[in-house]
Amino acid sequence: MGLTDSLSIAVSGLQAVQYGMSTASQNVANASTAGYIKEVANVQSVVNDGTGGGVRRATTSLATNAHIQTALYSQNSDVSQYTTTSNALSVVTALQGSTSADSGSSGTLSDQLGNLQSALISLTSSASSSTTQSTVLSAANSFTQSLNTLADTVQEQRQNAQDGVVSSVSDINTNLTTIGSLSTKIMALKGQGLDTADIENQRFTALSSLSSELGVSWKVSSNGDMSITTQDGVTLPTHNTSSGSADTISSTWPLTTASAQISTSMSYPGNSDANAIPAITLNGKDITGHLTGGSLGADITLRDTTLPTMQAQFDSLAYTVASRFDAQGMSLFTTSSGNIPDASQTSIVPQGSAGFAQNIQVSQSYQDDPSLLVSGETASSSVVQNILSYAFGTTQSDGTGQVAAPTNNLGVTGKLSTGYSGSQNLVALATSLTANQAATANNASSSLSLAQTTQTNLSSSLAGTSTVSVDTEMANIVTLQNAYSANAKVISSVQSMFTALLNAVGS
């Protein structure tokens, strides 16, 4: 091996060091980039006719464990799903009062009904007292206002969920088409035998973002293309070539939906075009039911199932309180127009009371004339006493069981259930409602905690191979500096030897 070979080998060493420094710099710069995977600078030994010829740059690889990475992206979807759900439900349950407070002061619906019951008991012994009458109306108003606020909040969260659906679809489209555009570049580079690590990292960053919006599965083919499917196997296109031959990034393709102002009479799927919430479509086909997991799946479930069930529970309670009072001769609770939903309409809570919880109020006639509370009271016939005995009880005046609160075939679609028995007294019904909704919120919170723990464990497992450690990269840079100095020393020595050789020949 001559001096020329030594010089060539040293130069290849310097080029390898330059390549390593570039890769280390890229890693350090992206240490905080979500979804970024550490890049590994690979070099190969060069052998020419059995003789060492230095090193050459090989294809840069990504330091990842595909199985752990897949599990982590799946867990990202779960964390986002439970976070979205928990945040929405916590807003509702925060308004329901504390079940740990003293009875009568907790602010729960059951406590407010209990306060109304106590006020009515006081009214039986001082029927003519305007103060006692006002106390009854005040307690009744507190109950209806709390019910109004809770039902309005449910509807607000349902609207937020609809807005979240529209936003998520836009983000999902952007991520899908970003993946498609990057895949096209990767395939072109691979076809030329060139390095694709940087672009693959950008693609995984987009995939990481996508996994938070929607539960997906992914696969990379031998040519470098990446395919995306929903959790139940529906393929989501990534290559948007509608505007020309090249892939373009779009927030409106391939999924399509529309904004909407949600009312209590609207549902997905709707019973008619007038009350239908817009579907999410792919190539004109409704795939809303296939989009699960992530923030999108959470918002769809909140909008179409969880929050409508809470609405139906509030409507059922409102209807039951109003109808049981009315059955005993006191139409204390009505709609703003002075009506009580018709019990003969049985398809939805019944049908006439869908949204009644937002509209229930203390009858204006009672507010204008509180003495109506005791109108017609006699020693032998007391409406107030009947309210206490029967409206608040589990039996009717004839000894038969109290008419149960609506519990099934609820909501606009007629497919929802309260999840608890309707054959209870009013206070117990309100307690069951609050407990059921609290349990739903607690389940979401508990699932979130478990998902976050699992996510942290997976992230830690992946950190050893995929996550950039700045300390490790800095140590690698020091090693590369030493290698650079050594190769530069070889070049300097060879140059000195060439100079000495030329001087010797010249003399």
RAFEN-V355066 format. One record per backbone hydrogen bond with DSSP energy under -1.0 kcal/mol. CO is the residue of the C=O (numbers start at 0). NH is the residue of the N-H. If there is no record, write none. Layout:
CO&NH + CO&NH
//
This chain:
1&5 + 2&6 + 3&7 + 4&8 + 5&9 + 6&10 + 7&11 + 8&12 + 9&13 + 10&14 + 11&15 + 12&16 + 13&17 + 14&18 + 15&19 + 16&20 + 17&21 + 18&22 + 19&23 + 20&24 + 21&25 + 22&26 + 23&27 + 24&28 + 25&29 + 27&30 + 29&32 + 32&35 + 37&62 + 39&60 + 41&57 + 43&55 + 45&52 + 47&50 + 50&47 + 53&45 + 55&43 + 60&39 + 61&63 + 64&68 + 65&69 + 66&70 + 67&71 + 68&72 + 69&73 + 70&74 + 71&75 + 72&76 + 73&77 + 74&78 + 75&79 + 76&80 + 77&81 + 78&82 + 79&83 + 80&84 + 81&85 + 82&86 + 83&87 + 84&88 + 85&89 + 88&92 + 89&93 + 91&94 + 92&95 + 97&100 + 101&104 + 105&97 + 107&111 + 108&112 + 109&113 + 110&114 + 111&115 + 112&116 + 113&117 + 114&118 + 115&119 + 116&120 + 117&121 + 118&122 + 119&123 + 125&128 + 128&132 + 129&133 + 130&134 + 131&135 + 132&136 + 133&137 + 134&138 + 135&139 + 136&140 + 137&141 + 138&142 + 139&143 + 140&144 + 141&145 + 142&146 + 143&147 + 144&148 + 145&149 + 146&150 + 147&151 + 148&152 + 149&153 + 150&154 + 151&155 + 152&156 + 153&157 + 154&158 + 155&159 + 156&160 + 157&161 + 158&162 + 159&163 + 160&164 + 161&165 + 162&166 + 163&167 + 164&168 + 165&169 + 166&170 + 167&171 + 168&172 + 169&173 + 170&174 + 171&175 + 172&176 + 173&177 + 174&178 + 175&179 + 176&180 + 177&181 + 178&182 + 179&183 + 180&184 + 181&185 + 182&186 + 183&187 + 184&188 + 185&189 + 186&190 + 188&193 + 189&192 + 195&199 + 196&200 + 197&201 + 198&202 + 199&203 + 200&204 + 201&205 + 202&206 + 203&207 + 204&208 + 205&209 + 206&210 + 209&213 + 211&294 + 212&295 + 216&228 + 218&226 + 220&223 + 224&220 + 226&218 + 227&235 + 228&216 + 229&232 + 233&229 + 239&247 + 240&243 + 255&280 + 262&265 + 266&276 + 274&266 + 279&286 + 280&255 + 281&284 + 284&281 + 286&289 + 287&290 + 289&291 + 291&214 + 292&296 + 293&297 + 294&298 + 295&299 + 296&300 + 297&301 + 298&302 + 299&303 + 300&304 + 300&305 + 301&306 + 304&308 + 305&309 + 306&310 + 307&311 + 308&312 + 309&313 + 310&314 + 311&315 + 312&316 + 313&317 + 314&318 + 315&319 + 316&320 + 317&321 + 318&322 + 319&323 + 320&324 + 321&325 + 322&326 + 324&327 + 324&329 + 325&328 + 329&331 + 331&362 + 333&360 + 334&337 + 338&334 + 341&344 + 343&345 + 349&352 + 350&353 + 352&355 + 355&359 + 360&333 + 362&366 + 363&367 + 364&368 + 368&371 + 369&372 + 370&373 + 373&376 + 380&377 + 381&385 + 382&386 + 383&387 + 384&388 + 385&389 + 385&390 + 386&391 + 393&401 + 395&398 + 399&395 + 406&417 + 409&415 + 415&409 + 421&404 + 421&423 + 424&428 + 425&429 + 426&430 + 427&431 + 428&432 + 429&433 + 430&434 + 431&435 + 432&436 + 433&437 + 434&438 + 435&439 + 436&440 + 437&441 + 438&442 + 439&443 + 440&444 + 441&445 + 442&446 + 443&447 + 444&448 + 445&449 + 446&450 + 447&451 + 448&452 + 449&453 + 450&454 + 451&455 + 452&456 + 453&457 + 454&458 + 455&459 + 456&460 + 457&461 + 458&462 + 461&464 + 461&465 + 465&37 + 468&472 + 469&473 + 470&474 + 471&475 + 472&476 + 473&477 + 474&478 + 475&479 + 476&480 + 477&481 + 478&482 + 479&483 + 480&484 + 481&485 + 482&486 + 483&487 + 484&488 + 485&489 + 486&490 + 487&491 + 488&492 + 489&493 + 490&494 + 491&495 + 492&496 + 493&497 + 494&498 + 495&499 + 496&500 + 497&501 + 498&502 + 499&503 + 500&504 + 501&505 + 502&506
//
